[in-house]
């Protein structure tokens, strides 16, 4: 099979399209004929050798994929060959075939196209479990989403709105804010031109927001933390802008909390909550409350270009690699 292979740590340019032996479905696994795979920032981090896990060389990046079931490993009973599915992967999505654990695999809702299916899990599920179980977002609350037009931020905008929250989108340009508004944001703040804290105070009557969803951090962390009201929850989702230090006194003074949000926790330690999140997300999708934005698609042969688009922060929504 063809796969985009990593044989040394580095930028996406180290990856090469190669013919390699296909994976097999081990016990409790499903083998997929891949139709699409989303590009995530974690794929870039993994290729650089800086991810929380380091696969043995050679390997293909790609943390999620969608396709049809090609084979079932020993003990798998709930799927059949030919089923349309999406899956969270340890790695390997940028290939014609990939193996997934059965507990990380879900049937694709009727009518969901392949590009959307391949980009659904990491973005939407990561955001939902954070907002639902850690942020405890309730109808009538206010959520500030940073990086609101990006692949993760935009899912947080849609999900928060579907939960009944008022959504304040933060982004670095008017065009990006327009994307967030089209996906449900009630207000927008261009944090390159506006004072984030002052504008949030204005929009909330000085009360601050109930939840901050932050996949950016860096210089935005301090004003975003200051925008958090009494009892507010700060959801730490990533550090593309740099890793901040958290001043504990500013958490204490307003009974705030800051939480790291890891999908891996729910996968490994809270599968019951993850299953509820999947059911709620698929219902939101079927009800038309989620409208995934696929900003660019690339064939497998151009997976490196797809990763570079994300690395250079040129994408809104999701970037997808398609496999013919």
N, C-alpha and C positions, 0 to 999 in steps of 0.2 A: 504494500500500500504506500501511498504518498503521505508524507508528514513533514511538518516544519520542525527541524531538529536543532537542539542546542547541545553543543559538544564542549563549550567553554563559557565561562561567565563573561558578561559584557552587555553592551547596548543591543537593541534588537538586530542591528546589522550583523551580529555574529551568527544569526540563525540561517539555516540553509534548507531548502526543499529537497528531500531525499526520498529514495525508495527504501523502505525498511520492512522488516517482518511485522505483521499485524499482531496486536495483542490478542489474548484469549480471555474468555470469561471463566474466572476461577469460581470456587464455591461462594455462593451468595452474591455473584456479580452478573451483570448484563453487558453484552457486547452490542455496541451501537454502530450502525452505518450512519456516520455523521452527515447531517444536512447543513448545519450552521453552528457556529461557535462565537460567542461574544468576546471582545477584547476588554480585559480589565486591567487597571493599573497594577494589580498584584501580579499579572503575567509579566510585566516589565520588571518588577522588583525580583521575581523569581529568576528571570533570565540573567539579572545582574548578580545573582547569588546572595541577595539580601532578604529573601523571604523567610518566614518562620520555619518552613521546611525546605530542605534542599534535595531534590531528586538526584539519583545517580545518573551520570552521563551514560549514554545519550538519552534525552527525553524531549518530548514536545510540550511546549506551554499550552495553556488553554484550560481554564478552571470551570468551564461550563459548556455544554453542548446540547443540541437537540438532534433527533434523528429517529430512525426506525430500529426496532430490536432485531438484531441479526442472529443472536444466539443467547442461550440461557445457561448460566453456570449451575453446578450442582446445588440442589435445594431451593431454587427459585421457582415459585408456584404462581405468583400473582400477576405475571406478565406472559405474553405469548409472542412468538416471532411475528414481526410485522407491525406490532403496536407502535403508535406514534408517542414518543416520550421526550422529556427533557431531563437533564441530570446535572448535579454538582459533581465535579471531578477533582481528584487530587492533582492531576495535570493530564495532558494528552489530548486536549480538544482540537488542536490545530492539526488534524489528521483525518484520513478517510474513515478510520474506525477508532473507537475508544471504548475502554472498559469502565463501568461505573458500579458502585455498590448498589444493591437493590434498595436499601433504605434511603439512598440519595436520588432515586429515580421516580419520576411522576408522569402519569399520562398527560398528554397535551390536550387542553380543552378543544372541543370541536370548533373549527373556524379560526384557530390561532395559526397564523402563517409561520413558516419555518424561521424566518429572520427574527421575528418576535420571540418565538419559543427559545431560540438559542441565546437570547439576551435577557431572558426573564428572571432566571433564578437568582443570580448573585445580586443584581441591583434591587429588585423588588423584595426578595425575601430578606436580604440583609437589612433593608430599611424598615420593613414591616416588623420584624422581631425586635428591632431597637425601639421603634416608636410605640409598639403595642405592649411589650413586656418590660422594657426598661424606662422609657419615657412616660408610660402609662397615659398616653394622650387621650383626652376625653373631649366630647363635643362641647363647644363653647370656649375651649382653651385657645391659646395663641402659640404658634410654633414659628420660630425663626430658622430658616433653612439657608445655610451658606453654600456657595457653589451651586446655586439653585438650577442652573441650566445644564449641569454636567450629568454624566451617566447615572451617578448615585443620587445627587441632589434633586434631580427632576423626579425620580421615583418617590423621594420623600415628600416633595410638594404634592404629588397626586394622592399619595396614601394619607397624608395629614388632612387634606381636603375631604377625602372620602370618609375619614373618621369624624368629620364635623368640626374640625378646628379652623380658626382663622390663620391664614398662612402669609407670613412676610418672607418674601424671597430676597436674598442678597446675592448679587452678581457683579461682575466687573465691567459691564457695558449695557447700553440701552437695548441692543439686539438680544443679549442673553436674558435680560429681564422680560422682554417681549415673549420669548420662548416660555419662560416660567409662568407668565400671565396666561398664555394660551393653554397651559396645563393646570390651571386652577388657582394660582397665587392671587391673593387679594390685594397685596401691596408689594411694591418693589423698592429696593434700595441699591443704588449704584455705589458700592463702597470704594470705588476709585475717586468719585467726585463728592460724595456726601459723608458726613460724620455718622457712622453706623449707630453708635450709642444714642446720639441726640435725636436721630430720626426714629429709632425704636421708641424712645421715651415719648416723642410726639405722637406716634401712632397708637401707643397704649395708654395715653393719659398719665404717664409717669409710673405705671405699674410694672412695666417690664413684661417679658414673655414667660410663658410657663415652661417651654422646652426650646433648647437650641440644638439643632442637628448640624454637626460640623465635620465635613470631610476635607476641610482646607487647613485650618489651624494657622500657624505662622503669625503674621502681624494682625490677623483678624481675631485671634483668640481673646486678647485683652478686652477690646470693645464689646465683643459678643458676650463674654462672661459678665461684663458690667451691665449688659442688657437683660440679664436674667433676673426675674422677680423673686419674691419671697417663695421659698420652697421649690424653686425651679430646678429643672434637671438638664444638665449639659451632657449631650450624647457625643462622645469622641469617636469619630468614624475614620479619621485618616489625617495624614500630615503632608499633603502635597505642597503646602506652603512653608513647612518647617515644623519642628516639634517644640511646643511651648512647655514652660514650667508652670505648674498650677499653684497659685498662692493660697494656702490652706485657710488663711484668715478670711479671705473673701468668700469662701464657701460657708464658713461658720457664721458670719455676720448676718446672713439672710437665709440661713437654713437651706442652703443650696446643696446639690450633689453633682459630681462629675463622674461619668461612667464610661469605661471603654466598652465598645460594642463589637463583639466578635461573633460572626455567624457560626464559627467552629464550635463555640460553646453550646449553641442550641442543637447543632448536629450531633455532638457527642454526649452532651449531658442533659439536654432538655428536649428530647425528640417529641414528647407529647405537645409541648408548646409550638414546636416547629410545624407539626401536623395541623394544628389549629390555624396557624398563620397561612399555610398553603391553601387550606380550604377557604379562608376569608379572602385571600388574594385572587383565587380563581373566580370566586363569586363577584368580587369587585370588577374583574375583567369582563365576565359575562354580562354584568349590569352596565357596562360601558363607562365605568368610573376611572378605569386605567386605560390610557391611550399611549402605549409605548412609542417613543420617538427613536427611530433608527436613522441616524444622521448620515451614515455612510456604510456601504457594503463593499467588501473586497473579496475577490476569489482567493482560494488557498495559496495560489502562487504569489499573491501580493500581501501576505500576512504581515511581513515586516513593515510595509508602508502603513498598514492599518495600525500597528503598534506605535509607529512614529507619530501618527496623527494624534493619538491619545497622549503620548509622552510630551508632545509640544503644546498640549492643552488647546488644540484647535477644534475639538469636537464638542457638540452639544448632543445630549441624549447618548445613545449607544452606538458603538462601532462594531460591525459584525463581519466575520469571515465566513464565506459560503463555500460549500463543498459540492461539486457537481458529480 
